Amino acid sequence: MITINKKVLTLVASGILSFSALAENYTIGTGSQSGTYYPLGGTLAKIWGETIPDFNMRAEVTAGSVENSIKVATSKQLAGIAMGSVVQKAHEGVKPFPKQMDVAVVSALYPNVVHFMVPADSDITNIEDLKGKKVSLGAPGSGTRTSAIGILTALGIDESELKSQSLNYTATTSALANGQIDAGVIVGSLGVGAVTELALTRDIRVLSFTADQLAAVSQAIPSFQPLDIPANSYNNVPAFNTPAVWNVLVVNKNADEKLVYEMTKSMFENIDQVRQAIKVTQYTTLENMHRLGGVPIHSGAQKYFDEQTK
């Protein structure tokens, strides 16, 4: 053991091995580069790397919520960003998960808005009108796809009734812009880049759910609640009513308590820096930390919360 330490010190002194190489290296699972998860994950990774000793983290592009939940539960990622509804399914061990996953929440982050997008001149005016149409429901393994299918099921619409496609954010907006699909679904933060960019180059609408449809969705999937989106939240897009679900930062429920405490502390102590990079994290507050019910908060995160709310 002494010999190894001397060798390491010699390598460091000679510049062959830096102290950063001795630090623990981790990843945080995000989503596609055109969504909000990726820049948020990158910002958190940077803050943690700068404030937690011997800690290196990088943001990893993934398919999104389902993949992140699985990788966290199987210790292939330290942390992940995911939709609360997906994490709840992981915790309960229901489809698309084969069994109960070892997941725990660090904090609720911000609400995700369900966007069922169509061209502005489309004759599709209601979710029911999607039957028989070419619709991108989101990439395989993504929270968008899981949520879209769950919402349609809650409204009595089976995927087989659509000409469904499984495209990611970028491919969905591209296909919609080029007339290759009739509608596309993106579940992301209000102002998500993919929808913002599409609305700047094409005239689009986001389908509005009726009160009865919103009630049916909330009854079937309690983590989704109605949200009124005002007009011009996107360029020339009329107001719409839609379900929304909170995104969360998720870790393995058996992750080291001290490390998760430090991650939680660092995130909230540097939250202004996070908000400068990602506006929707204005919702990331201690008051909103427990907004996702049904999934346990990790003990390390709970410890920080208890200290701050005494």
C-alpha positions as CSV (number, residue, x, y, z in Angstrom):
1,M,0.0,0.0,0.0
2,I,2.8,2.4,0.9
3,T,4.5,1.6,-2.4
4,I,1.4,2.4,-4.4
5,N,0.9,5.7,-2.6
6,K,4.5,6.7,-3.3
7,K,4.1,5.8,-6.9
8,V,0.9,7.9,-7.2
9,L,2.6,10.8,-5.5
10,T,5.6,10.5,-7.9
11,L,3.3,10.5,-10.9
12,V,1.4,13.6,-9.6
13,A,4.7,15.4,-8.9
14,S,6.0,14.7,-12.4
15,G,2.8,15.9,-14.0
16,I,2.0,12.5,-15.5
17,L,-1.1,12.1,-13.2
18,S,-3.1,15.0,-12.0
19,F,-5.1,15.2,-8.7
20,S,-8.2,15.4,-10.8
21,A,-7.5,11.9,-12.2
22,L,-7.7,10.6,-8.6
23,A,-11.2,12.0,-8.2
24,E,-14.3,9.9,-8.6
25,N,-15.9,10.1,-12.0
26,Y,-19.7,10.0,-12.5
27,T,-22.3,10.7,-15.1
28,I,-25.7,12.3,-15.0
29,G,-28.2,11.0,-17.5
30,T,-30.1,13.7,-19.4
31,G,-31.9,13.5,-22.8
32,S,-31.5,14.8,-26.3
33,Q,-29.3,17.8,-26.9
34,S,-32.3,19.8,-28.1
35,G,-34.3,19.4,-24.8
36,T,-33.9,21.0,-21.4
37,Y,-32.5,18.0,-19.6
38,Y,-29.1,18.1,-21.4
39,P,-28.2,21.8,-20.5
40,L,-29.5,21.3,-17.0
41,G,-27.5,18.2,-16.5
42,G,-24.4,19.9,-17.8
43,T,-24.9,22.9,-15.5
44,L,-25.4,20.7,-12.5
45,A,-22.3,18.5,-13.4
46,K,-20.2,21.7,-13.6
47,I,-21.4,23.1,-10.3
48,W,-20.9,19.8,-8.5
49,G,-17.4,19.4,-10.0
50,E,-16.4,22.8,-8.8
51,T,-17.9,22.6,-5.3
52,I,-17.6,18.9,-4.2
53,P,-14.1,17.8,-3.4
54,D,-12.7,14.9,-5.6
55,F,-15.8,14.8,-7.7
56,N,-16.0,14.8,-11.5
57,M,-19.2,14.5,-13.4
58,R,-20.2,14.8,-17.0
59,A,-23.6,15.0,-18.7
60,E,-24.5,12.0,-20.8
61,V,-26.9,12.2,-23.8
62,T,-29.6,9.5,-23.3
63,A,-33.0,8.5,-24.6
64,G,-34.5,10.2,-21.5
65,S,-36.5,9.3,-18.5
66,V,-36.9,5.6,-18.8
67,E,-33.2,5.0,-19.7
68,N,-32.1,7.3,-16.9
69,S,-34.3,5.6,-14.3
70,I,-32.9,2.2,-15.3
71,K,-29.3,3.3,-15.4
72,V,-29.6,5.0,-12.0
73,A,-31.3,1.9,-10.5
74,T,-28.5,-0.4,-11.9
75,S,-25.7,2.0,-10.8
76,K,-24.6,2.8,-14.3
77,Q,-25.3,6.5,-13.6
78,L,-25.0,8.3,-10.3
79,A,-27.9,10.6,-11.2
80,G,-30.5,11.3,-13.8
81,I,-33.2,13.7,-14.8
82,A,-36.6,12.2,-15.4
83,M,-40.3,12.8,-15.5
84,G,-42.0,12.1,-12.2
85,S,-44.6,9.9,-13.8
86,V,-41.8,7.6,-15.2
87,V,-40.0,7.5,-11.9
88,Q,-43.2,6.6,-10.2
89,K,-43.6,3.6,-12.6
90,A,-40.0,2.6,-11.9
91,H,-40.6,2.7,-8.2
92,E,-43.8,0.6,-8.5
93,G,-42.3,-1.8,-11.1
94,V,-44.9,-1.4,-13.7
95,K,-44.5,-1.1,-17.5
96,P,-42.3,-0.2,-19.2
97,F,-40.2,-1.5,-16.2
98,P,-39.8,-5.2,-15.7
99,K,-39.6,-5.0,-11.9
100,Q,-39.4,-2.5,-9.1
101,M,-36.4,-0.2,-9.6
102,D,-34.1,1.1,-6.7
103,V,-34.9,4.8,-7.3
104,A,-35.2,7.8,-5.0
105,V,-35.8,11.5,-5.6
106,V,-33.3,14.2,-4.7
107,S,-35.7,17.0,-5.5
108,A,-38.6,18.0,-7.8
109,L,-37.2,20.4,-10.4
110,Y,-39.8,22.0,-12.7
111,P,-43.1,21.0,-14.4
112,N,-43.1,19.4,-17.9
113,V,-45.8,20.5,-20.3
114,V,-47.4,18.0,-22.7
115,H,-47.2,19.4,-26.3
116,F,-49.4,17.6,-28.9
117,M,-48.3,19.8,-31.9
118,V,-49.9,20.2,-35.3
119,P,-49.5,22.6,-38.2
120,A,-51.6,25.7,-37.7
121,D,-53.7,25.0,-40.7
122,S,-54.3,21.3,-39.8
123,D,-57.9,20.0,-39.6
124,I,-56.8,18.2,-36.3
125,T,-58.4,20.2,-33.5
126,N,-58.9,17.6,-30.8
127,I,-56.9,14.7,-29.4
128,E,-59.6,12.3,-30.8
129,D,-58.8,13.6,-34.3
130,L,-55.3,11.9,-34.1
131,K,-56.9,8.5,-34.9
132,G,-55.6,7.3,-38.3
133,K,-53.0,10.1,-38.5
134,K,-49.2,9.9,-38.6
135,V,-48.1,10.9,-35.1
136,S,-44.6,10.9,-33.5
137,L,-45.1,9.8,-29.9
138,G,-41.4,10.2,-28.9
139,A,-38.2,8.2,-28.9
140,P,-38.1,4.7,-27.5
141,G,-37.1,4.8,-23.9
142,S,-38.2,8.4,-23.5
143,G,-40.5,10.0,-21.0
144,T,-42.3,11.6,-23.9
145,R,-43.3,8.3,-25.4
146,T,-44.3,6.7,-22.1
147,S,-46.4,9.8,-21.2
148,A,-48.0,10.1,-24.6
149,I,-49.1,6.5,-24.7
150,G,-50.3,6.7,-21.1
151,I,-52.3,9.9,-21.9
152,L,-53.9,8.4,-25.0
153,T,-54.7,5.2,-23.1
154,A,-56.4,7.3,-20.4
155,L,-58.6,8.8,-23.2
156,G,-59.5,5.4,-24.6
157,I,-57.2,5.7,-27.6
158,D,-54.9,2.7,-28.4
159,E,-51.6,3.3,-30.1
160,S,-52.7,0.8,-32.8
161,E,-55.4,3.4,-33.9
162,L,-52.6,5.8,-34.9
163,K,-49.9,5.5,-37.6
164,S,-47.4,6.0,-34.8
165,Q,-43.7,6.8,-35.2
166,S,-41.0,6.8,-32.5
167,L,-38.9,10.0,-33.2
168,N,-36.8,12.1,-30.8
169,Y,-37.3,15.8,-30.3
170,T,-35.2,16.9,-33.3
171,A,-36.6,14.3,-35.7
172,T,-40.2,15.1,-34.5
173,T,-40.0,18.8,-35.2
174,S,-38.2,18.2,-38.5
175,A,-40.8,15.7,-39.7
176,L,-43.6,18.0,-38.7
177,A,-42.0,21.0,-40.4
178,N,-41.5,19.0,-43.6
179,G,-45.0,17.5,-43.7
180,Q,-43.9,14.0,-43.1
181,I,-46.1,13.5,-40.0
182,D,-49.5,15.0,-39.1
183,A,-48.7,15.6,-35.4
184,G,-45.9,15.2,-33.0
185,V,-45.6,15.0,-29.2
186,I,-43.0,16.6,-27.0
187,V,-43.2,16.6,-23.3
188,G,-40.8,19.2,-22.0
189,S,-40.5,22.4,-20.0
190,L,-42.5,25.4,-21.1
191,G,-40.2,27.1,-23.6
192,V,-38.4,23.9,-24.5
193,G,-35.9,24.6,-27.3
194,A,-37.3,22.2,-29.8
195,V,-40.8,23.7,-29.7
196,T,-39.5,27.2,-29.5
197,E,-37.4,26.8,-32.7
198,L,-40.2,25.1,-34.6
199,A,-42.6,27.9,-33.8
200,L,-40.2,30.5,-35.0
201,T,-39.9,28.8,-38.5
202,R,-43.4,27.2,-38.9
203,D,-46.9,28.2,-37.9
204,I,-48.1,25.6,-35.4
205,R,-50.7,25.0,-32.8
206,V,-50.6,22.9,-29.6
207,L,-53.8,20.9,-29.1
208,S,-55.9,21.9,-26.2
209,F,-57.4,19.2,-23.9
210,T,-61.0,19.6,-22.9
211,A,-61.9,19.7,-19.2
212,D,-63.3,16.1,-19.4
213,Q,-60.1,14.9,-21.0
214,L,-57.9,16.6,-18.4
215,A,-59.9,15.0,-15.6
216,A,-59.6,11.6,-17.2
217,V,-55.9,11.9,-17.6
218,S,-55.4,13.1,-13.9
219,Q,-57.6,10.2,-12.7
220,A,-55.6,7.6,-14.6
221,I,-52.2,9.2,-14.0
222,P,-52.3,11.3,-10.8
223,S,-48.8,12.7,-11.4
224,F,-50.3,14.7,-14.4
225,Q,-52.3,17.8,-13.5
226,P,-54.0,20.4,-15.7
227,L,-52.0,23.5,-16.6
228,D,-53.2,26.6,-18.6
229,I,-50.6,27.9,-21.0
230,P,-51.1,31.5,-22.1
231,A,-51.1,32.6,-25.7
232,N,-47.7,33.5,-27.2
233,S,-45.7,31.3,-24.8
234,Y,-44.4,30.2,-28.1
235,N,-44.3,32.4,-31.2
236,N,-47.9,33.0,-32.4
237,V,-49.1,29.9,-30.7
238,P,-52.6,30.3,-29.2
239,A,-53.4,29.5,-25.6
240,F,-53.9,25.8,-24.7
241,N,-54.8,23.6,-21.8
242,T,-52.7,20.5,-21.2
243,P,-51.5,18.0,-18.6
244,A,-48.2,18.7,-16.9
245,V,-45.9,16.6,-14.7
246,W,-43.0,17.5,-12.5
247,N,-39.5,16.5,-13.5
248,V,-37.2,15.2,-10.8
249,L,-33.6,14.6,-10.1
250,V,-33.3,10.8,-9.4
251,V,-30.6,8.7,-7.8
252,N,-30.3,5.1,-6.6
253,K,-32.1,4.7,-3.3
254,N,-28.9,3.1,-1.9
255,A,-26.6,5.9,-3.0
256,D,-24.2,7.2,-0.4
257,E,-26.1,9.5,2.0
258,K,-23.2,11.9,2.5
259,L,-22.6,12.3,-1.3
260,V,-26.3,12.9,-2.0
261,Y,-26.4,15.4,0.8
262,E,-23.5,17.3,-0.7
263,M,-25.1,17.2,-4.2
264,T,-28.4,18.6,-2.8
265,K,-26.6,21.2,-0.7
266,S,-24.4,22.3,-3.7
267,M,-27.4,22.5,-6.1
268,F,-29.5,24.7,-3.8
269,E,-26.6,26.9,-2.7
270,N,-25.8,27.6,-6.3
271,I,-29.4,27.7,-7.6
272,D,-29.0,31.2,-9.0
273,Q,-26.3,30.0,-11.3
274,V,-28.5,27.2,-12.4
275,R,-31.4,29.6,-13.1
276,Q,-29.2,31.9,-15.2
277,A,-28.6,28.9,-17.5
278,I,-32.1,27.3,-17.4
279,K,-35.0,29.7,-16.7
280,V,-37.5,27.0,-15.8
281,T,-35.5,26.1,-12.7
282,Q,-37.2,29.1,-11.1
283,Y,-39.5,26.3,-9.9
284,T,-36.6,24.4,-8.2
285,T,-37.1,25.4,-4.6
286,L,-37.1,23.8,-1.2
287,E,-40.8,24.4,-1.1
288,N,-41.3,22.4,-4.2
289,M,-38.8,19.7,-3.3
290,H,-41.4,17.1,-2.4
291,R,-43.9,17.9,-5.2
292,L,-43.8,14.3,-6.5
293,G,-45.7,12.0,-4.2
294,G,-45.4,8.3,-4.2
295,V,-41.6,8.1,-4.6
296,P,-39.3,8.4,-1.5
297,I,-36.9,11.3,-1.1
298,H,-33.3,10.1,-0.7
299,S,-32.2,10.3,3.0
300,G,-29.3,12.6,2.0
301,A,-31.6,15.0,0.3
302,Q,-34.1,14.8,3.2
303,K,-31.3,15.6,5.7
304,Y,-30.5,18.8,3.8
305,F,-34.2,19.7,3.6
306,D,-34.6,19.2,7.4
307,E,-31.6,21.4,8.2
308,Q,-32.9,24.2,6.1
309,T,-36.5,24.1,7.4
310,K,-36.0,23.8,11.1
